Amino acid sequence: MRYETPAPPAEVGKTDGLAYTLWLPEGDPWAGVVIIHGAGSSKESHHDFARAARSAGLSAICFDQRGHGDSGGELDGRALEDVATVAALLGDVPLATRGSSMGGYLAILAAERLGAAAVVAICPASADGLLRGLRGGELDFPADVPAVETFLAEHPLDPARLAAPLSPAGITARSSTTPSCRGTPSAGCGRSSNDPRPGGRGSPTLRRVLEEEGGSRRDPRERRATSPRRRRVALPRTRRGRRGTSGGAARRLRPSRPSPSP
């Protein structure tokens, strides 16, 4: 069996100390997406999605946040300015933001600054969860802790921000850590049914393209730091030597609640 080697990004570089990879389609892009990784992760974790976006006619940019990957320094209070800095490299196209965990949190916050047409936040972390992980040492990356603490205190995820539609594409928050981050359904990019470009009827809309989760690998340390505690329960072996009826070795369960007294 032959495997095709994926085409590399169109550009690899740095801007204002931020390492990035830029992905461009063959023709003119109909939109661009800023892809934001989570705490302790890097841009390479999202290259699969960048390739998928490129194949759908989108331009895409992945970057390492400060204190991560090939970007030097420490994570500090410039997180939103950094998203805007790399977004400018996409040019004059409708923009979307997409991120997971801490990246999902920043994707939502950065949308207003960028005038984003769509936002996809996958398992967006809360400011409180990130603060707990940072103070508890569970998020292991260089950070200017006082500056990040100030940033998180000044930028909670306001439910009103999530409920307000940004554009016809709206906000999509998946597997949210808070009920208020469920997002709002959308009708796509508002193009006509005979529009052959992505977003027309029968073609992937901007929101649908961005929702594909290929290449989003949330760092396990961040997941443990910002998610509710769970316990692992081993299932007994069956006669066939497998554990449980589904063949899984273990299953994650939430701590059970005590039954109410009769």
Backbone torsions as a table, in degrees:
resi	resn	phi	psi	omega
1	MET	NA	135.5	-179.8
2	ARG	-100.9	138.4	178.2
3	TYR	-114.8	132.5	179.8
4	GLU	-82.4	131.3	177.9
5	THR	-74.2	123.6	-179.1
6	PRO	-60.6	142.1	177.6
7	ALA	-66.6	140.3	-179.4
8	PRO	-73.3	171.0	175.5
9	PRO	-64.4	156.7	179.3
10	ALA	-69.0	-26.8	-176.6
11	GLU	-153.2	138.1	173.9
12	VAL	-125.5	126.9	-176.8
13	GLY	-166.4	-165.4	177.2
14	LYS	-136.2	144.3	173.0
15	THR	-139.1	126.0	-177.4
16	ASP	51.6	37.9	179.0
17	GLY	82.1	0.5	-177.5
18	LEU	-100.4	118.5	177.8
19	ALA	-76.5	137.2	-177.3
20	TYR	-144.2	161.4	168.7
21	THR	-127.1	132.6	-177.3
22	LEU	-110.7	130.9	-176.1
23	TRP	-119.2	123.4	-175.1
24	LEU	-124.3	138.6	176.5
25	PRO	-74.9	173.5	-178.9
26	GLU	-65.9	-43.2	178.5
27	GLY	-97.7	-164.5	176.7
28	ASP	-69.9	130.3	178.8
29	PRO	-68.6	144.4	177.3
30	TRP	-91.9	-10.2	175.4
31	ALA	-168.0	169.0	178.4
32	GLY	-132.8	153.0	-178.8
33	VAL	-131.5	133.1	173.9
34	VAL	-95.6	121.3	-175.4
35	ILE	-105.3	123.5	-171.8
36	ILE	-118.4	121.4	-178.1
37	HIS	-80.2	171.3	-179.8
38	GLY	-91.2	-179.8	-178.3
39	ALA	-64.9	131.2	178.9
40	GLY	78.6	2.3	-178.8
41	SER	-102.3	-160.4	-179.4
42	SER	-158.3	170.7	-177.3
43	LYS	-61.5	-32.9	-176.7
44	GLU	-61.7	-25.7	179.1
45	SER	-65.8	-14.8	-176.7
46	HIS	-117.4	12.8	-179.8
47	HIS	-66.9	-32.6	177.3
48	ASP	-60.6	-42.9	178.7
49	PHE	-68.4	-36.8	177.8
50	ALA	-60.4	-39.8	177.4
51	ARG	-64.8	-41.0	178.7
52	ALA	-64.5	-39.6	177.7
53	ALA	-63.9	-42.1	177.9
54	ARG	-60.2	-42.0	179.9
55	SER	-64.5	-26.2	179.8
56	ALA	-88.9	6.8	177.8
57	GLY	91.0	8.1	177.9
58	LEU	-92.9	148.7	162.6
59	SER	-89.1	149.8	-177.3
60	ALA	-144.1	149.1	175.8
61	ILE	-135.3	130.4	172.8
62	CYS	-110.5	145.1	178.0
63	PHE	-146.9	155.7	175.0
64	ASP	-89.6	124.1	175.0
65	GLN	-67.1	161.3	-178.8
66	ARG	-58.3	137.9	-177.5
67	GLY	80.7	7.6	-179.2
68	HIS	-129.7	150.0	172.7
69	GLY	51.9	-129.1	-177.3
70	ASP	-91.9	4.9	175.7
71	SER	-91.4	133.5	-178.2
72	GLY	-84.9	-170.2	176.1
73	GLY	75.4	-155.7	-178.8
74	GLU	-127.3	149.0	171.6
75	LEU	-63.4	133.7	-176.9
76	ASP	-142.9	-157.5	-175.7
77	GLY	-82.6	8.5	-178.5
78	ARG	-95.8	18.5	-171.8
79	ALA	-56.6	-45.2	-178.6
80	LEU	-71.2	-37.6	175.4
81	GLU	-62.0	-36.5	179.9
82	ASP	-66.7	-39.5	176.8
83	VAL	-61.2	-42.9	179.5
84	ALA	-65.6	-34.9	-179.5
85	THR	-63.1	-47.5	-178.9
86	VAL	-75.1	-30.0	178.4
87	ALA	-62.5	-31.3	-179.5
88	ALA	-62.8	-22.9	179.9
89	LEU	-73.4	-12.6	178.6
90	LEU	-80.6	-13.7	177.4
91	GLY	84.9	-165.7	-174.5
92	ASP	-89.8	77.1	177.1
93	VAL	-135.4	158.4	172.6
94	PRO	-57.7	137.2	-174.4
95	LEU	-110.7	152.5	170.9
96	ALA	-135.4	154.8	173.1
97	THR	-117.7	144.9	179.9
98	ARG	-145.3	130.1	-179.9
99	GLY	-156.0	164.2	177.6
100	SER	-123.8	141.4	179.1
101	SER	55.7	-118.2	178.4
102	MET	-59.5	-35.0	176.8
103	GLY	-65.2	-35.2	175.7
104	GLY	-66.4	-40.0	175.4
105	TYR	-58.4	-47.2	-179.9
106	LEU	-70.8	-32.6	178.3
107	ALA	-60.8	-40.3	178.9
108	ILE	-68.9	-45.6	-177.6
109	LEU	-65.2	-37.3	-175.0
110	ALA	-77.8	-13.4	-172.7
111	ALA	-60.0	-44.2	-178.2
112	GLU	-65.3	-42.6	-179.8
113	ARG	-60.5	-38.9	-176.4
114	LEU	-87.0	-11.6	-171.8
115	GLY	64.7	41.8	-172.9
116	ALA	-64.1	141.5	176.2
117	ALA	-84.0	-18.0	179.9
118	ALA	-159.3	152.6	176.9
119	VAL	-136.1	133.0	169.7
120	VAL	-123.5	118.7	-179.8
121	ALA	-117.8	110.1	-177.7
122	ILE	-95.8	119.2	-177.2
123	CYS	48.1	53.4	-176.3
124	PRO	-62.8	131.3	177.0
125	ALA	-73.2	154.9	174.2
126	SER	-92.2	159.7	176.2
127	ALA	-62.0	-39.8	179.5
128	ASP	-64.5	-41.4	179.8
129	GLY	-65.0	-42.0	177.9
130	LEU	-65.1	-38.6	179.6
131	LEU	-64.7	-42.3	178.0
132	ARG	-62.5	-43.9	-179.9
133	GLY	-64.9	-37.6	-179.5
134	LEU	-68.2	-46.9	-178.9
135	ARG	-69.5	-31.2	-178.6
136	GLY	-84.8	-0.7	179.2
137	GLY	74.4	13.3	179.9
138	GLU	-83.6	-16.9	175.3
139	LEU	-103.0	103.1	-169.8
140	ASP	-98.0	89.0	173.8
141	PHE	-156.0	153.9	180.0
142	PRO	-62.2	129.0	-178.0
143	ALA	-148.5	144.4	169.0
144	ASP	-84.3	90.4	-169.2
145	VAL	-57.0	-48.3	179.0
146	PRO	-58.4	-40.7	-179.6
147	ALA	-66.7	-40.8	179.2
148	VAL	-68.4	-39.4	177.2
149	GLU	-60.0	-42.5	178.3
150	THR	-64.5	-42.8	179.6
151	PHE	-60.8	-46.8	-178.2
152	LEU	-65.0	-38.1	178.8
153	ALA	-65.9	-33.0	-178.3
154	GLU	-85.6	-10.3	-175.1
155	HIS	-132.2	65.1	170.9
156	PRO	-72.4	161.4	176.0
157	LEU	-83.2	97.1	-178.2
158	ASP	-72.9	124.5	178.3
159	PRO	-54.9	-32.8	179.3
160	ALA	-64.8	-34.6	178.3
161	ARG	-65.0	-37.9	-178.0
162	LEU	-75.0	-30.9	-177.4
163	ALA	-78.9	-25.4	-176.7
164	ALA	-75.3	124.1	178.8
165	PRO	-68.3	136.0	178.2
166	LEU	-83.9	-35.7	-174.6
167	SER	-171.3	-177.4	175.6
168	PRO	-56.8	-23.3	-178.0
169	ALA	-80.8	-26.8	172.0
170	GLY	68.2	-167.9	179.5
171	ILE	-111.3	137.8	172.4
172	THR	-124.3	117.4	176.0
173	ALA	-115.8	123.1	-174.7
174	ARG	-112.2	138.9	-179.8
175	SER	51.3	49.7	-173.2
176	SER	-68.5	152.6	176.7
177	THR	-83.3	-11.8	178.7
178	THR	-134.8	144.8	-179.2
179	PRO	-58.8	-28.1	-177.2
180	SER	-72.2	-10.9	-176.5
181	CYS	-98.2	24.1	-178.7
182	ARG	-70.7	-21.7	175.9
183	GLY	84.8	178.8	-179.3
184	THR	-125.4	139.9	179.1
185	PRO	-66.5	157.5	-177.8
186	SER	-138.5	166.3	-179.9
187	ALA	-104.9	14.6	179.6
188	GLY	92.0	-146.4	-173.1
189	CYS	-99.9	9.1	174.6
190	GLY	73.9	23.6	180.0
191	ARG	-88.7	160.4	-177.4
192	SER	-73.6	162.0	-175.4
193	SER	-68.5	-21.5	179.8
194	ASN	-97.6	10.5	178.4
195	ASP	-76.9	117.5	-176.8
196	PRO	-74.8	-13.2	-177.8
197	ARG	-74.6	160.2	174.5
198	PRO	-54.1	132.6	-176.3
199	GLY	113.8	-21.4	173.7
200	GLY	-75.0	167.5	-179.6
201	ARG	-61.6	134.1	-177.6
202	GLY	88.0	-7.0	177.6
203	SER	-115.6	157.5	-179.5
204	PRO	-66.2	130.1	174.8
205	THR	-76.3	168.1	178.4
206	LEU	-57.3	-44.3	-178.1
207	ARG	-65.7	-42.3	-178.6
208	ARG	-65.5	-41.0	178.3
209	VAL	-60.8	-44.0	-176.2
210	LEU	-70.8	-22.5	-177.3
211	GLU	-76.8	-16.7	178.8
212	GLU	-61.0	131.7	-169.6
213	GLU	-99.9	13.7	179.1
214	GLY	-61.0	131.7	175.5
215	GLY	85.3	2.9	178.3
216	SER	-96.8	103.0	-178.6
217	ARG	-116.0	100.2	-178.8
218	ARG	-71.7	131.9	-177.5
219	ASP	-62.8	130.0	-177.1
220	PRO	-58.9	-33.8	-179.6
221	ARG	-65.8	-38.2	178.8
222	GLU	-69.5	-39.4	179.3
223	ARG	-60.6	-43.1	179.5
224	ARG	-66.9	-35.6	-175.5
225	ALA	-73.7	-32.6	-171.5
226	THR	-110.3	-4.9	-177.8
227	SER	-103.7	157.6	176.3
228	PRO	-60.1	146.7	-179.4
229	ARG	-66.4	138.8	175.4
230	ARG	-129.2	163.2	178.4
231	ARG	-121.0	150.1	-179.6
232	ARG	-96.2	130.6	-179.5
233	VAL	-119.1	121.8	178.4
234	ALA	-78.7	138.2	178.6
235	LEU	-97.2	144.6	-178.4
236	PRO	-66.9	152.0	178.0
237	ARG	-73.8	145.9	174.4
238	THR	-95.1	179.8	-178.8
239	ARG	-63.3	-27.2	-179.4
240	ARG	-81.9	2.3	177.7
241	GLY	88.4	0.5	179.2
242	ARG	-95.0	160.0	179.2
243	ARG	-95.4	123.5	176.3
244	GLY	72.5	177.5	-176.5
245	THR	-78.9	-21.4	-176.9
246	SER	-96.7	-2.8	179.9
247	GLY	83.4	-0.5	-179.9
248	GLY	-77.7	149.0	-178.6
249	ALA	-77.2	-30.3	-179.0
250	ALA	-159.9	164.8	-179.0
251	ARG	-135.9	136.9	179.0
252	ARG	-87.0	129.1	-179.3
253	LEU	-128.5	146.0	173.5
254	ARG	-75.2	148.8	177.3
255	PRO	-56.4	130.3	-176.8
256	SER	-71.3	147.9	178.5
257	ARG	-92.1	143.8	179.0
258	PRO	-64.2	143.1	179.1
259	SER	-70.5	144.1	179.4
260	PRO	-66.1	146.1	179.4
261	SER	-67.0	140.4	179.5
262	PRO	-66.0	NA	NA
